Amino acid sequence: MYNEVMTNFLKLFSPHSVLAAWEGVAEGDVATIGGAEDLYRNILQAIMGIAGLVFFAMLIVGGFKYLTSGGDPKKVASASATLTTSVIGVVGVIISWFILKFITDFTGINVTQFNISGN
């Protein structure tokens, strides 16, 4: 059981062949500028996954700090600040996504897609 859990955990943080593949480039071919689009998409997917993990970890740490504060006002304030910061971070990410969607709806230009080649 422990080995299976560790294997799955390590797979989460190791590069996958799917993430490394660029669409439209066969193995052994020369990469084109269109590969930058795939690279950009893969980086954004990784960043979103890492942001989710950081948010979850901050919630766990803040909750643990709050539970172990023992009523000490300084420790409670520190735990509260950690929880508040994590929630503000998630709300900021969600609001930025809605702003991008608003810009897309208002201008008709899809700003959430990175496209160099004009396809």
C-alpha positions in Angstrom: 0.0 0.0 0.0 2.8 2.4 0.9 4.7 1.7 -2.3 1.6 2.3 -4.4 0.9 5.6 -2.7 4.5 6.8 -3.1 4.5 5.7 -6.7 1.3 7.7 -7.5 2.7 10.7 -5.6 5.9 10.6 -7.6 4.0 10.3 -10.8 2.2 13.5 -9.9 5.5 15.5 -9.9 7.3 13.7 -12.7 7.1 14.8 -16.3 4.7 12.8 -18.4 5.2 11.8 -22.0 1.8 13.4 -22.7 2.9 16.7 -21.3 6.2 16.6 -23.3 4.5 15.8 -26.6 3.9 18.6 -29.1 0.9 18.3 -31.4 1.8 18.1 -35.1 5.5 17.2 -34.5 6.3 13.6 -35.2 9.1 12.0 -33.3 12.4 12.9 -35.0 10.9 16.0 -36.8 12.1 19.5 -36.2 9.9 21.5 -33.9 8.2 24.6 -35.3 6.9 27.8 -33.7 3.5 26.0 -33.3 5.2 23.9 -30.7 5.4 27.0 -28.5 1.6 26.9 -28.2 1.6 23.4 -26.8 4.5 24.3 -24.5 2.5 27.3 -23.2 -0.6 25.2 -22.7 1.4 22.5 -20.8 3.0 25.1 -18.6 -0.3 26.7 -17.7 -1.8 23.3 -16.8 1.2 22.6 -14.5 0.9 26.0 -12.9 -2.8 25.5 -12.2 -2.1 22.1 -10.7 0.6 23.5 -8.5 -1.6 26.5 -7.4 -4.3 24.0 -6.3 -1.8 22.0 -4.3 -0.4 25.2 -2.7 -3.9 26.4 -1.8 -4.7 23.0 -0.3 -1.5 22.9 1.7 -2.0 26.4 3.0 -5.5 25.5 4.2 -4.1 22.4 5.9 -1.3 24.3 7.6 -3.6 27.2 8.6 -6.1 24.7 10.1 -3.4 22.8 11.9 -2.0 26.1 13.3 -5.4 27.1 14.5 -6.1 23.8 16.1 -2.8 23.8 17.9 -2.8 27.4 19.0 -4.2 26.6 22.4 -6.0 29.9 22.6 -2.8 32.0 22.4 -3.9 35.2 20.6 -0.6 35.5 18.6 -0.9 31.9 17.3 -4.6 32.3 16.5 -3.8 35.5 14.6 -1.0 33.8 12.6 -3.4 30.9 11.8 -6.1 33.3 10.7 -3.7 35.2 8.5 -2.6 31.9 6.8 -6.2 30.9 6.2 -7.1 34.4 5.0 -4.1 34.6 2.6 -5.0 31.2 1.1 -8.6 32.1 0.5 -7.6 35.5 -1.0 -5.2 33.7 -3.4 -7.9 31.4 -4.7 -10.4 34.2 -5.0 -7.8 36.2 -6.9 -7.3 33.3 -9.4 -11.0 32.9 -9.9 -11.6 36.6 -10.4 -8.7 36.8 -12.9 -10.3 34.0 -14.9 -13.7 35.8 -14.9 -12.0 39.0 -16.0 -10.4 37.1 -19.0 -13.8 35.6 -19.8 -15.4 39.1 -19.7 -12.7 40.4 -22.0 -13.4 37.5 -24.4 -17.1 38.1 -24.4 -16.8 41.9 -24.7 -14.2 42.0 -27.5 -14.8 38.7 -29.2 -11.1 37.8 -29.0 -10.4 34.6 -27.1 -7.6 35.8 -24.8 -7.5 32.5 -22.9 -6.0 30.7 -26.0 -2.4 31.2 -27.0 -2.2 31.0 -30.8 0.9 32.0 -32.8 0.4 30.2 -36.1 -3.0 31.6 -36.9 -4.8 28.3 -37.1 
